[in-house]
Amino acid sequence: MFKYLVLLLLLFGVKTNAQELNCVVKINDAEIGVSNKQVFRTMESAIFEYINNTKWTNIAYQEHEKINCSLTINILDNPSTNQYKGSLQLQVSRPVYNSTYTTSVLNFNDNDVSFSYEEYQPLVYNENNFDSNLVSILTFYVYTILGFEADTFGYKGGEEFYKLAENVVNVAQQGGATGWKKIDGNNTRYALNENLLSPVYEQYRKTLYEYHLHGLDRLVDDKRGGKENIAQSIVDLQKLYNDRPNTFLIRVFMDTKSDEIVDVFSDGPKINITELRDVLSRIFPSFDSKWSDIKI
């Protein structure tokens, strides 16, 4: 597949000047009582420019190949001048091969975002020294977006991007904000990055690859085979669940894919999904109302 081949070019240092992301940025200030709302529009524009106009890789992306994503920052508190607290919602998608269908690759909520921002300040990333928590957060999620996208085209294809995100984590710890350290909890930026790079969670990344490249991307040409591969990729998550029953990444996967899984197995040629239903109910019982819509 052409896109997969393009991603591999990164490893060989092909240099271009194209940008990679097509990211919709929204600053939601509905919950904050600040008289100067213009600062949020300026912030929104600055973040949009930083994410979409920075050249993050050496890969040549044509316009239609850009990664589609959306990033929403919900401003919930303004504890002091130029200081903001809130949450961040990230959604990433990619097209399915030879179809008009777009699949969600990552839906992620970061509920502990804090940063300072002065109107019209430049957003510049320094990979060796901490300057801005806002820039660190944005840069971390850009590399994470690139990593997830690459993981769906090649097994562990996003490794280099996750390591770049890891460097952001390490440098951002200098700033002292929450979300960057192990002690900050299990659903943080640190935890997401640490899990993605840990050999313990390799099955998650294998599932991500097989679900998309050997599953969804085959549905148009071989619907039965594609469905069988999707089912097997999910069943294989049981190996990870058996070792780490409360793993953060399984929740991330199901938050992203639960509706799609139901849709895939509610139509088309029937395959044996008894084991799939059993595994889904076991590893994510809170979605049993959804799994009941999958007809065996």
Secondary structure, DSSP 8 states (H G I E B T S, - for coil): -HHHHHHHGGGGT-------EEEEEEEE-TT---S-THHHHHHHHHHHHHHHHS--SS----GGGSEEEEEEEEEEEEEETTEEEEEEEEEEEEE-TTSS-EEEEEEEEEEEEEEE--TT------SSS---HHHHHHHHHHHHHHHHHHHTTSTTTTHHHHHHHHHHHHHHGGG--TTSSGGG-SSSHHHHHHHHH-GGGHHHHHHHHHHHHTTGGGTTT-HHHHHHHHHHHHHTHHHHHHH-TT-HHHHHHHHHHHHHHHHHTTSSS----HHHHHHHHHH-GGGHHHHTTS--
